[in-house]
Amino acid sequence: MQLNLTKPICFFDLETTGINITNDRIVEISIHKVYPDGKEETYTQRVNPTIPIPFVVTQVHGISDEDVADKPTFKEISKEVHNMIKDCDLGGFNSNRFDIPLLAEEMLRAEVDFDMKNTQSIDVQTIFHKMEQRTLSAAYKFYCDKSLDNAHSAEADTIATYEVLKAQLDKYDELENDSSFLAEFSSRKKFADFAGFIGYNKEGVECFSFGKHKGKLVTEVLEKEPGYFGWLLNADFPLYTKKVLTAIKLRAFNNKLL
């Protein structure tokens, strides 16, 4: 089954130096872009993370410091990557919790204004877990009857993810071939940021989801305790979380001026 798209969607996968969204870096990125007319294109690039790749991580994806020593940094390819994914929806395997947040951090470090405001994200892993409860290799075998021989290669994982989603649409009548439906179905609890520090209350207003102000409205906390905003900006929070907080603060300020 072909995807029913109203705008392009970019399936992507990252290989990284680790799993810490704030501190780890990309060592390989692969993007498979699918257009509404069915056209497809793939972009794959290894990246010099500028920090060492731990040996235990190299054992997982097979990429060593030597393999990326002469590769461009993410900052050097950031505009190219952004041009490929901008104005597109995003898809991946565990992408909502890992790949998108880490990509956002890399983009913001490269001073690219990455924003998910008008972008929907389809997490194929969430659909898979809701339906079958297995891994990407098992999903590929189960849905596509193929073996993922080159697992943990960003390009192989990316294309396998795309093929799994198409097979899921063929298998499950209750899944609608619509990006909005799939994004909603594959989402977990909705957060304003990626890392889950800023959630929404029942009225859809941003509130803190951690610490001493858990459950309180962000705007109220920042107004009553302005020093808390400064602490958040200087603490070890993801850059995208800080971007969202700044936007909320500016919005509240502008509303006062109206």
QUIDALIN-V532849 format. One record per residue. N is the residue number from 1. RES is the residue in one small letter. SS is DSSP state (~ for helix, > for strand, _ for the rest). Layout:
n->(N N)
res->(RES RES)
ss->(SS SS)
This chain:
n->(1 2 3 4 5 6 7 8 9 10 11 12 13 14 15 16 17 18 19 20 21 22 23 24 25 26 27 28 29 30 31 32 33 34 35 36 37 38 39 40 41 42 43 44 45 46 47 48 49 50 51 52 53 54 55 56 57 58 59 60 61 62 63 64 65 66 67 68 69 70 71 72 73 74 75 76 77 78 79 80 81 82 83 84 85 86 87 88 89 90 91 92 93 94 95 96 97 98 99 100 101 102 103 104 105 106 107 108 109 110 111 112 113 114 115 116 117 118 119 120 121 122 123 124 125 126 127 128 129 130 131 132 133 134 135 136 137 138 139 140 141 142 143 144 145 146 147 148 149 150 151 152 153 154 155 156 157 158 159 160 161 162 163 164 165 166 167 168 169 170 171 172 173 174 175 176 177 178 179 180 181 182 183 184 185 186 187 188 189 190 191 192 193 194 195 196 197 198 199 200 201 202 203 204 205 206 207 208 209 210 211 212 213 214 215 216 217 218 219 220 221 222 223 224 225 226 227 228 229 230 231 232 233 234 235 236 237 238 239 240 241 242 243 244 245 246 247 248 249 250 251 252 253 254 255 256 257 258)
res->(m q l n l t k p i c f f d l e t t g i n i t n d r i v e i s i h k v y p d g k e e t y t q r v n p t i p i p f v v t q v h g i s d e d v a d k p t f k e i s k e v h n m i k d c d l g g f n s n r f d i p l l a e e m l r a e v d f d m k n t q s i d v q t i f h k m e q r t l s a a y k f y c d k s l d n a h s a e a d t i a t y e v l k a q l d k y d e l e n d s s f l a e f s s r k k f a d f a g f i g y n k e g v e c f s f g k h k g k l v t e v l e k e p g y f g w l l n a d f p l y t k k v l t a i k l r a f n n k l l)
ss->(_ _ _ _ _ _ _ _ > > > > > > > > _ _ _ _ _ _ _ _ _ > > > > > > > > > _ _ _ _ _ > > > > > > > _ > _ _ _ _ _ _ ~ ~ ~ ~ ~ ~ ~ _ _ _ ~ ~ ~ ~ _ _ _ _ > ~ ~ ~ ~ ~ ~ ~ ~ ~ ~ ~ ~ _ _ _ > > > > _ _ ~ ~ ~ ~ ~ ~ ~ ~ ~ ~ ~ ~ ~ ~ ~ _ _ _ _ _ _ _ _ _ _ _ > > > ~ ~ ~ ~ ~ ~ ~ ~ _ _ _ _ ~ ~ ~ ~ ~ ~ ~ ~ ~ _ _ _ _ _ _ _ _ _ ~ ~ ~ ~ ~ ~ ~ ~ ~ ~ ~ ~ ~ ~ ~ ~ ~ ~ _ _ _ _ _ _ _ ~ ~ ~ ~ ~ ~ ~ _ _ _ _ _ > _ _ _ _ _ _ > > > _ _ _ _ _ > > > _ _ ~ ~ ~ _ _ _ > ~ ~ ~ ~ ~ ~ ~ _ ~ ~ ~ ~ ~ ~ ~ ~ ~ _ _ _ _ ~ ~ ~ ~ ~ ~ ~ ~ ~ ~ ~ ~ ~ ~ ~ ~ ~ ~ ~ _)
